[in-house]
Amino acid sequence: MADDNQPDTSSADDDWGAAMAEQEQAETSSLQAKQASATVFKDFSGGDMKTGTHNDIDFILDIPVQLTVELGRTKIAIKNLLQLAQGSVVELDGLAGEPMDVLVNGCLIAQGEVVVVNDKFGIRLTDIISPSERIRKLNR
């Protein structure tokens, strides 16, 4: 015979059991995630490189970067800047016929010359900066 004064513990036990099961599942998921990340980083440790390197590079191929072609630069005082109007000429430090710098995210990667194709400007790369040269310039 059930005592009406006693609280119903079967519902509380079910909730407690469900909470314990959820906690155990979360701990298992966390452990599996740690093992998975350890496996991913182990591949990059400089050990035996697999033929899957091409697949690893696929992760970064869709990242957008800013490509800039620099015609030249100049420094100008603010009072002269404020006097500029339509038709004003600003002298740049680049010479006519001199190769233009091609920058990716502000880092020089190549030089080239301006071309016009189908009434659109483009740049023909004439010199690619080697990776070792780029690193040397970064260290300056």
ZIDA-V512429 format. One record per backbone hydrogen bond with DSSP energy under -0.5 kcal/mol. CO is the residue of the C=O (numbers start at 0). NH is the residue of the N-H. E is the energy in kcal/mol with one decimal. If there is no record, write none. Layout:
BEGIN
co:CO nh:NH e:E
co:CO nh:NH e:E
END
This chain:
BEGIN
co:1 nh:3 e:-0.6
co:2 nh:5 e:-1.1
co:6 nh:8 e:-0.9
co:7 nh:11 e:-0.6
co:8 nh:12 e:-3.0
co:9 nh:13 e:-1.9
co:10 nh:14 e:-2.2
co:11 nh:15 e:-2.5
co:12 nh:16 e:-2.6
co:13 nh:17 e:-2.3
co:14 nh:18 e:-2.4
co:15 nh:19 e:-2.4
co:16 nh:20 e:-2.4
co:17 nh:21 e:-2.4
co:18 nh:22 e:-2.3
co:19 nh:23 e:-2.5
co:20 nh:24 e:-2.3
co:21 nh:25 e:-2.3
co:22 nh:26 e:-2.4
co:23 nh:27 e:-2.2
co:24 nh:28 e:-2.5
co:25 nh:29 e:-2.4
co:26 nh:30 e:-2.3
co:27 nh:31 e:-2.4
co:28 nh:32 e:-2.3
co:29 nh:33 e:-2.2
co:30 nh:34 e:-2.2
co:31 nh:35 e:-2.3
co:32 nh:36 e:-2.5
co:33 nh:37 e:-2.1
co:34 nh:38 e:-1.9
co:35 nh:39 e:-2.2
co:36 nh:40 e:-2.4
co:37 nh:41 e:-1.7
co:38 nh:42 e:-1.3
co:39 nh:43 e:-0.5
co:40 nh:43 e:-0.7
co:41 nh:44 e:-1.4
co:49 nh:52 e:-1.0
co:50 nh:53 e:-0.8
co:51 nh:54 e:-0.6
co:51 nh:55 e:-1.4
co:52 nh:56 e:-1.7
co:53 nh:57 e:-1.1
co:55 nh:58 e:-0.9
co:56 nh:59 e:-1.6
co:56 nh:60 e:-0.8
co:59 nh:62 e:-1.6
co:64 nh:66 e:-0.7
co:65 nh:67 e:-0.5
co:65 nh:104 e:-3.0
co:67 nh:69 e:-0.6
co:67 nh:102 e:-3.3
co:68 nh:70 e:-0.6
co:69 nh:100 e:-1.2
co:72 nh:92 e:-2.3
co:76 nh:80 e:-2.3
co:77 nh:81 e:-2.4
co:78 nh:82 e:-0.7
co:80 nh:83 e:-1.1
co:84 nh:87 e:-2.5
co:88 nh:90 e:-0.5
co:94 nh:97 e:-1.9
co:99 nh:111 e:-2.1
co:100 nh:69 e:-2.9
co:100 nh:102 e:-0.5
co:101 nh:108 e:-2.8
co:101 nh:109 e:-1.5
co:102 nh:67 e:-3.0
co:102 nh:104 e:-0.5
co:103 nh:106 e:-1.8
co:105 nh:107 e:-0.5
co:106 nh:103 e:-2.6
co:108 nh:128 e:-2.6
co:109 nh:101 e:-3.0
co:110 nh:125 e:-2.6
co:110 nh:126 e:-2.0
co:111 nh:99 e:-3.5
co:112 nh:123 e:-3.0
co:114 nh:116 e:-0.5
co:114 nh:121 e:-2.5
co:116 nh:119 e:-1.3
co:119 nh:116 e:-2.9
co:121 nh:114 e:-2.0
co:122 nh:124 e:-0.6
co:123 nh:112 e:-2.2
co:126 nh:110 e:-2.5
co:129 nh:133 e:-2.3
co:130 nh:134 e:-2.2
co:131 nh:135 e:-2.1
co:132 nh:136 e:-2.2
co:133 nh:137 e:-1.8
co:134 nh:138 e:-1.5
co:136 nh:139 e:-1.0
END
